[in-house]
Amino acid sequence: MENPLPVSQADAVVIGAGAFGLSTAFQLASLGAGTVVVLDRFAPGSQTSPRAAGLYKLVQADETLTRLAQSSIEIIRGFSQATGIPLPYVESGSLLAARTAAHAAMVDDEARASAGWGVELEQLDAAGVHRIAPYLSGKGIRSAWFIPADIYIEEPRTLLDAYMTALGQLGSHVVGEAPVTEILRRNGEIVGVATSRGEIATPLVVDAAGAWARGVGALAGTDIPIAPVRHQLFITRPIAGMAPTEPIARIVDASAYLRPARGGLMMGGMESDPLVIEPRLDPSFEMSRTPLDMAILDTFTEALGPLVPALGDTPVAEHRGGLFTMTPDARFLAGPVPGVRGLWTATGCNGSGFSISSGVGRALAEWIVGGEPPFDLSILDPGRFGPGPFEDAALAEAARDRYANYYTPSESPAAS
């Protein structure tokens, strides 16, 4: 067989070499789970994760997600010391801000809830916003909160490379160009995987295949309820006086986020009429073929208006896009899959996958090795929607709704 797999037996196989898969594999290997192999149908770390914004966010929808976000930032901050592998990040902090009454009320509620879950925040007025983030004028701000512990990774690819280096040091394997063609089962239990390059006997498989996770689940006879939705961002050319330590900004009424990037600004947002892309329908699809539409990003620039004057005056240097894997309730699918012993999932990023992947990987690894979750992860139960099968159209519609309303106030979305 040409270019066979490096091993034929493993204690765990992780399918998908993006942030979720590499994080889970690294944590498993670090906890002494044995031989861990990461398989990917493409070059490792080449699909959605390197196209991410690289933002980390402590303000989350509930206490479980907050704990995972806190864990993620802790892991990133301590990674170089723990492994000896460089992993640069920027201690920028972030702003959560709104310019309408309804969005301001939502921001205030989220901030107060997060403070109760141990997140440090400081409320700012418009002048305070401009003071700590000079790229923002402060115009129109009704409510703003500064979260000093938030960070960003300038180039998301560096996290993936760091994980792969660490896995190599731990004696684990990351294998690209090895699409999984079959998940082998016996009496309802995982016993191995088959690829185009050979088989690996294993009792444990983690489906972390991102936009391809539903197809991977189908190989094990289960339906993973996700729908991939396009997400776009751009990075401007350098802007005079722009400092990398200026904070991330999330302007919720515009459904947009910004951060310093390569001497300029990064800007992305949640489209109001998002595009669902289903890789199962096109076996040749890979992330670089995601269709891009700058006109949509122009609408975010217009919505931000005088609050971010540099956006309208600075040419764009890079325009990129990838896919968010959305679930019907906008929460991760993380844990054991009912009905198939030995199958776990780490998917359903819902817009926060890159930033929370480290915490999810640690929690799953501790659960797998220790036999119980480190804290209550029941809201992420992969079986919470039932066994399926799920209708493609219903999943797509739920995904569009969750994505388009990512920043919509829950009670009065039409208020201004």
HELIX and SHEET records of a PDB file:
HELIX    1   1 ALA A   19  SER A   30  1                                  12    
HELIX    2   2 SER A   49  ARG A   51  5                                   3    
HELIX    3   3 GLU A   63  THR A   83  1                                  21    
HELIX    4   4 ALA A  101  GLY A  116  1                                  16    
HELIX    5   5 ALA A  126  ILE A  132  1                                   7    
HELIX    6   6 ARG A  157  GLN A  169  1                                  13    
HELIX    7   7 GLY A  210  TRP A  212  5                                   3    
HELIX    8   8 ALA A  213  LEU A  219  1                                   7    
HELIX    9   9 VAL A  252  ALA A  254  5                                   3    
HELIX   10  10 PRO A  279  LEU A  281  5                                   3    
HELIX   11  11 MET A  287  ARG A  289  5                                   3    
HELIX   12  12 MET A  294  LEU A  304  1                                  11    
HELIX   13  13 GLY A  305  LEU A  307  5                                   3    
HELIX   14  14 PRO A  309  ASP A  313  1                                   5    
HELIX   15  15 GLY A  353  GLY A  370  1                                  18    
HELIX   16  16 SER A  378  LEU A  380  5                                   3    
HELIX   17  17 ASP A  392  ALA A  404  1                                  13    
SHEET    1   A 6 HIS A 173  VAL A 175  0                                        
SHEET    2   A 6 VAL A  36  LEU A  39  1                                        
SHEET    3   A 6 ALA A  12  ILE A  15  1                                        
SHEET    4   A 6 VAL A 205  ASP A 207  1                                        
SHEET    5   A 6 LEU A 343  THR A 347  1                                        
SHEET    6   A 6 LEU A 333  PRO A 336 -1                                        
SHEET    1   B 8 GLU A 122  LEU A 124  0                                        
SHEET    2   B 8 SER A 143  ILE A 147 -1                                        
SHEET    3   B 8 SER A  94  ALA A  98 -1                                        
SHEET    4   B 8 ILE A 248  ILE A 251  1                                        
SHEET    5   B 8 ALA A 256  ALA A 261 -1                                        
SHEET    6   B 8 GLY A 264  GLY A 269 -1                                        
SHEET    7   B 8 ALA A 227  THR A 236 -1                                        
SHEET    8   B 8 VAL A 316  MET A 326 -1                                        
SHEET    1   C 3 VAL A 180  ARG A 186  0                                        
SHEET    2   C 3 GLU A 189  THR A 195 -1                                        
SHEET    3   C 3 GLY A 198  ALA A 201 -1                                        
END                                                                             
